Amino acid sequence: MASICLIIKKNMNRLFLLLFAVALTNCTDHKEDNSVDIEKILSQNVEKTKETLKELTPDQGFARNIPNGQTNWELVGVKDWCSGFWPGVIWYAYEASGDEQLRLQAEKFTEPLKTIAYSAAENHDIGFMLYTSYGNGYRLTKNEEYKNVLLAAADTLATLYNPNVGSILSWPSQTQFRHNTIIDNMMNLELLFWAAKNGGKQDLYNVAESHALVTMKNLVRKDSAIYHVGSFDETTGDFLKGQTHQGYADESMWARGQAWGIYGFSVAYRETYRKEFLDTAIKVSEHYLNRLPEDGIPYWDFDDVDIPNVPKDASAAAIAACGLLELSKFVKNEEQSKKYVSAARRMINLLSEAPFYSGDTNQALLLHSTGHLPHKSEIDVPIIYADYYYMEALLRLQKMDEDNSTELAKS
């Protein structure tokens, strides 16, 4: 009799645990099934960043990529367009951990980039270089010196604006493209929008808005894919042609360029509330999601004729995830918002496991990014901006989950 009672008791306990698990699942339906443990992944990434910092100092340079067969970052100088991403990764690691040693390291790696703000503009990448470093530093510390550097950087970036065209010149050295505007440049507008709201010239807002409009009208094609480069007559402002310089072909869909568009137009809407920017962000996002391969991570270009025997681009997935999380805050339809969060979470889940998560392979967080395949540069290797946007997406998802848990607790 006692044994029967024990069996009944055990089964009742199991039933209780089952019902509790079901209830918990229902209460946390904002999380995806089989989601990775974001807290755990962030903790691992923080520790890895700290280990890498034991071997790197600001005077050596800034992480850029890890060639095949190597385990340590190849380093670049202050003027490289990727120089701000490594300080940005450290700032994100500090944000995730609160470790004061990481804050000190982030400050050390951020400081050398100051010169960019006070030098003549050589390209549009000033936002990539300084908003990722000084921008995150100011957001997390409110250091007034950082604010002053950012305001100076915005003024420097704005010197590349051509009012005849209505856009910022992206590559002053690439004269074969005439006045050129590239889709990547959408990401640098956030610096201008920020500066206009934080003591900078109000014209900076107008420059950013105009640039986004010109990009939207000329680089976003009717099929909702995006040209990498738009060439314009520098005097009349006429659009001359679109090209996809780093993609497979001019009319192909280059994965990272599409991701820049998702994120860039979402930010443009957030800052201006112009409906056409929201519509464009939705359009390019839907096109990206509709064309994703079954495994959820894009090939470097969606139209490479040799798919599936071509490289993937983890960086495009990380950037797109950040953009979709941004966009999810502004779409009016709740189901559509959930769709974008779910898609972003799936991308981050995939990046957080083999074969994309580096683990002990090398100093990077992510493997399998592709920089410039037509020029045979950075093909299927870790690239620092993939790590940067990966950390950003993880932190965004963490905050979303915390906010959702708080709301559930209140209800």
N, C-alpha and C positions, 0 to 999 in steps of 0.2 A: 504493500500500500504506500509506504514511504517513497519507494522508487517511482511509483506512478505520479505521486504528488510532485516529486522533483522534476520529472519530465514535463508535467503540465506547467510548472513554474518556469522552467527554461524556455518552453515554447511561448509562454506569455511574455517573457522578457524579450525574446526575439521579435514577437509581434509588436511590442511597444517600440523597440528600436527601429523596426521597419516603418511603422507609422510616423515616428519622429523624423526619420530620414525623408519620407515623402513630404511631410509638412515643411521641413527645412528646404527641400528642393522647390516646393511651390512658393515659398517666401523669398527665394533668391533666384527667381527666374531671369533676373538681369544678367546672370552669368551663363556662359555657354557650357554645355556638356563637354567633358574632357578638356576643360581649360587647364592651362598650365598654372602652377602656383606663382602668381606674379611677385608676391613677397619674396619667395625663395629665389626666383630668377634675378630680381633686383639685387638681393643680397649677394648672390654669386657674382654678378656684374660689378658690384661695388668692390668686392674683394679682389677681383681680377684687375680692376683699374688701379687699386692700391699696389698690387704686385708689379704692374707695369711701371708705375711711377718710381719704383725703386731703381729702375734702370734708365729713366729719362729725366733730363733737366732742360729748362727753357733755352739755355745757350746751345744745346744740341740741335734743336729744331722741333718740329711738330709732326705728329703721326699722320701718314697719308695712306699707305697701302702695305701689304705684306706679299711680296712676290712668291710664286710657287716654289716650294722647297725651303722656304725660310720660316722662322718662327717669330722674329721681331719686326716691329714697324720700320719701314723705310721713312726717313724724315725729310721735311721740306722747310723752307725758310718762311719768314713773316709774309712775304709778298705772294706766296702761293695761295690760290683761291680757297684751298682747303684748310688754311692755317687756323681758322677759328673753331673748327669742329672738335679738335682734341681738348682745348680748354672747355668747350661746351660739354663734352662727355664728363669731364671732371666736375663741372658745376652740377650736372644731373646726378652724379654719384654722391656729391655732397647733399643735394636735395633729398635723395633717397635715404641717406643714412644719418645726416646731421653730424657727421664726423668732422671736427674742426681741422684736423690735419688735411683733409681733402679740400676744405675751404682755402687753406693757406696755399696748397698746391695749385688750385684753380686761379688764385690771385697771381701767383708767380708766372703761370703760363699765359695769363691774360695780359699782363703788363706790357710785354714786348710789342703787342699788336697796336698799341696806342698811336704809333707813327703813321699808320694807315689813315687815320682820321684827319691828320694835319699835313698830308702830302697830296700832291695833285692826283686826281683820279685816273687810274690806268685801266680800269674796267668796272663793270657793274657789280662785281663780287663783294663790294664793301659791306653789304648787308650780311652775306654769308660769313665774312671774316669777323665782323664786329658785333652783329646782333646775337650771334651764337655764343660769343665770349663775353663781351662787355654787357650785352643785353641780358643774358641770364645772370651775370654777376650783379647787375643793378637790381634786377627783379628779386633776387634772394638776399641782398645786403643793404640796398638803398644807399650805397656809397655815392655821394654827390660827385666825386671825381669821375666815376663811371658815367653818370648822367651827362656831364660836360663833354666827355669823349664821344658819346653817342650822338649828341646834338651836332658836334663838329663833323662827325662821320656822315650824318644825313645831309648837311650842307655840301660836303665834298661829293657825295653821290649825285646830288641834284645838278652839279655842274655839267654832267653828261646829258642833261635833258635838252632836246631839240624842239623848240616850240613849233617849228614848221611841220614836223612829223607828229608831235604830241607824245613822244616816247623818249626813254633814256637810251642812249647809245650803249650797247652792251659790250662790244669789242672794238675799241678805237683802233687797234692794230690790224684788224681784219678788213682792210679796205676793199677786198674783192666783193664783200657783201654790202657795199655802200653804207648808208645808215642802217645798222642792223639792230634788231630787237629779238632776243631769244626768250623762249618760254621760261627758262630758269630764272630770268630777271623778275618774274612775278613774286618770287620769294624774297627779293630785296626790298619790295615796296613796304613791308611791315616796318622797317626802320624809319621810312619817311612818314608813314601814318603815326607811328609812335612819337616821333619828334614833334610833329604838328600839334599833338595833344599835351606835350610836356615841356613847353617853353620855346620850341623852335618856331621858325617862320611858318605862317599859315599857308604860304605858297607851296610848301612841301606836300600838303594834302592834295592840292590841285595837280601837282606833278604826278603823284602816285595814282590818283584817280584817272587822269588822262592816259597814263601809260597802260593801265589795266584795260581801259576802253579800246585803245588802239590794238593791244594784243588780242583782246576778245574778237574784235571785228576782222582781223586779218590773219591771225595764226591758228584760230580754231576753225577747222574745216567743216564743210557741210555734213560730212560723215561722223562728226564729233571727235575725230582724232585731231592731233595738234602738230603743226609744223614745229620743228626745233628753231628755225631761224626765219624771220621775215626781213626782207630787204626793201628799203624805201628810198625814194629820191629825197636827198637831204634838203633840197630847196623847196620843192613843190609839196612834199609829203606824200606823194603818190606811192601806193604799194606796188612794188615791182615784181616780186615773186616770193614764194615760200619754199624752204628747203628743210630737209631733215638731216643735218650735217653729221650727227653722231648716230643716226639710225641706219636701218637697212637700205631704205630708199626714200626719196622725197615725199612720196605719198603713203609711206608705211607708218605704223604706229609704234614709235620708240617708247619703250615702257617708262623710263625715268621721266621723259618729257611729259607724258600723260599724267604721271604722278605729281610733277611740279604744278601742272594745271589744276588738278583736283584741290591741292592744298592752297595754291595761290589765289584762285578765284573765290574759295571759301573765305579766306582772310579779307579779300577785297570787299566781299559782301558784308562781313562783320564790321568793317570800318566805314562803309559808305551807305549801307542799306539800299543799294541800287539793285532792283529786282533782277536786272539782266545778269548781274554777276552771280546771283544765286542760281538762276536758270542755267547759266553756263557751267557752274560747278556741278550741278546735278547731271547735266547732259554728259559732260566728260567723265564723270564718275560712273554713270550707268554703262557707258560704252566700255570703260575699263573692266568693270565687274562682269559684264556680259561676255567679254572675250577672254577672261582668265582661263587658263588650262585647268583640267580637273584637279590637279594637285594644289591649286590655289596660289602658286608663286609664278609671276610672269617670266617668260623668256625675255632676253634683253630687248628684243623687238618682236611684237606680236605677228609680224608679217614676214619674218625670215623664212625663205622657202625651204630651208634645211631643218626646220623644226620637225622632230624633237631633238635632233642632234646638234643643238646650239646651246650656248651658256644661258643660265638663269640670271636674274638680277635681284638679289635680296634687298639692295638699296631701294629699288623702285617699290618693293612691297612695303618696306618700313615707312617711306615717304607717303605712299598712298594711304597707309593705315592712319598716320597722323592727320592727313587731309580729310579722311572720312570721319574721323572723330570730331574734327572741327566742324565739318558740314552737318553732322548729326544734330548739332545744337540749334541750327537755324531752319531746317526744313519744317514745314508746318504740320505735315502728316506724321503722327506718332509711329505708325507702322514703318514708314520710310526711315524715320530716325533710328528705330531699332534695327532695321536692316543694315544701315551703315555701321552702327556700332558692332553688330554681329560679324559683318564682313571684316572690319578692322581687327576684331578679336581673333578671328580665325587666322588672319595673316600673322599676327603676333604669336599665336599658338604654334604655327608652323615654323616660324623663325626661331622659336625657343627650343626646338628639338632637332635631332639629326634629320637631314644632313646639313642644315643651315647654321645651327648653333655650334660655335667653335669649341666650347668646353676647354680641354687641355691641349687642343691642337696648336694654338699659337696665342699671341697677345691680343688678338682681336676678339670681339664678341660674336660677330657674324662672319660666315664664309660665303662664297659664291656671289659676289657682286661683279658687275661689268661696267667699266668706265667708258672707254671709247673704242669699240670693237673695230670700226673701219680703219682706225689708225693703229690697230694692234696694240692698244695700250690698256693696261689694267683689266685683263680678261679673266673672269672666273677667279677672282681673288678677294680677300678682305679689303674694304675701302672705308676710310674713317667716317664718311658721312652716313654710311649704312648704320654704323654703331650709334652715331648721334641721334638719328631719327628713331632708331629702335629704342633707345633709352627714353626718348621723349614719349613715344607711344606707350611704353610700359607705365610711365608715371601718370600719363593721362588716364589710362585704364584703371590704375590703382585709385586715383582720385574719384573717378566715376563710381567704382565699386563702394568706396567709403561713403560717398554721398548717398548712394542708393541704400546702403545699410542703415544710415542715419534716418533716412525717410521711413524705412520699414519699421525702425524702432519707435518712431513717433506715432505710426498708424496703429 
